[in-house]
Amino acid sequence: MKNHPIYPNHSGSDDQETISQINRSLENFDEAFTIDIPQAAYFEQKVKIQREKLKKKWWKELFIFTVTAAVILSFLVIALFHQPEVFLALQVMTVIFIGLYTFYVKRKVKVSHEQP
């Protein structure tokens, strides 16, 4: 077999010039595009703001839940004392609705798991 070089022969000065040119270009690139790293205080402030938002959201949801529960319980108590027949009918309809809804959801989940 003949001894063929894989890379063509170049003179060392051309290679050194190319390397120095690449290094200068990279240095210019680094100077042009500096990356500013934020301070820890910036991130702490972001976390504090996010926690305050979550706290406000939690209190709002708790208030809505409490008001809704109070309204529902008020209507149930009024129905129980003023119209016991309506209260009992409402309770029976609720039990039937929950049973049908549970059956429907379980059937839907079972069907969705069977399909590939």
C-alpha positions in Angstrom: 0.0 0.0 0.0 1.1 3.4 -0.7 1.5 5.9 2.1 -1.2 8.5 1.5 -1.6 11.3 4.0 -5.2 11.8 5.2 -4.9 15.5 5.5 -3.1 17.6 2.8 0.2 19.1 3.7 0.0 22.7 4.8 2.6 24.9 6.1 2.6 25.6 9.8 2.5 29.3 9.4 -0.9 29.1 7.6 -2.3 27.0 10.4 -1.0 29.4 13.1 -2.4 32.4 11.2 -5.8 30.6 11.0 -5.8 29.7 14.6 -4.9 33.3 15.7 -7.6 34.6 13.4 -10.2 32.3 14.9 -9.1 33.3 18.4 -9.4 37.0 17.6 -12.9 36.4 16.2 -14.0 34.5 19.3 -12.6 37.3 21.5 -14.6 39.9 19.5 -17.7 37.7 19.7 -17.3 37.4 23.5 -16.9 41.2 23.9 -19.9 41.9 21.7 -22.2 39.5 23.5 -21.7 39.7 27.2 -24.0 37.7 29.5 -25.3 39.4 32.6 -26.0 37.1 35.4 -28.7 38.4 37.7 -27.9 38.8 41.4 -29.5 36.5 44.1 -31.6 39.4 45.3 -33.4 39.5 41.9 -34.4 35.8 42.3 -35.4 36.3 45.9 -37.7 39.2 44.9 -39.3 37.1 42.2 -39.9 34.3 44.7 -41.4 36.8 47.2 -43.7 38.2 44.5 -44.8 34.7 43.4 -45.5 33.7 47.0 -47.6 36.8 47.6 -49.6 36.0 44.5 -50.2 32.5 45.6 -51.2 33.6 49.0 -53.8 36.1 47.6 -55.1 33.4 45.3 -55.4 30.9 48.2 -57.4 33.5 50.3 -59.6 34.3 47.4 -60.4 30.6 46.8 -61.0 30.0 50.5 -63.4 33.0 50.6 -65.3 31.7 47.5 -65.5 28.2 49.0 -66.8 29.5 52.3 -69.4 31.7 50.8 -70.6 28.9 48.5 -70.8 26.5 51.3 -72.7 29.0 53.5 -75.2 29.6 50.7 -75.8 25.9 50.1 -76.1 25.1 53.8 -78.5 28.0 54.2 -80.8 26.7 51.5 -80.7 23.2 52.9 -81.6 24.4 56.4 -84.4 26.6 55.1 -85.7 23.7 53.0 -85.5 21.3 55.9 -87.5 23.5 58.3 -90.0 25.1 55.9 -90.5 22.3 53.4 -89.3 18.9 54.6 -90.7 17.2 51.5 -88.6 19.3 49.2 -85.5 18.6 51.4 -86.0 14.9 51.3 -86.7 15.0 47.5 -83.5 17.0 47.0 -81.5 14.5 49.1 -82.9 11.5 47.1 -82.2 13.3 43.8 -78.6 14.1 44.9 -77.9 10.4 45.8 -79.3 9.3 42.4 -77.3 11.9 40.6 -74.1 11.0 42.3 -74.7 7.3 41.6 -75.4 7.9 37.9 -72.4 10.3 37.5 -70.0 7.8 39.2 -71.3 5.0 36.9 -70.8 7.2 33.8 -67.3 8.3 34.8 -66.2 4.8 35.6 -67.6 3.5 32.3 -65.9 6.4 30.4 -62.5 5.7 32.0 -62.9 1.9 31.3 -63.7 2.6 27.6 -60.8 5.0 27.2 -58.4 2.5 28.7 -59.5 -0.3 26.4 -58.9 1.7 23.2 -55.3 1.5 21.8 
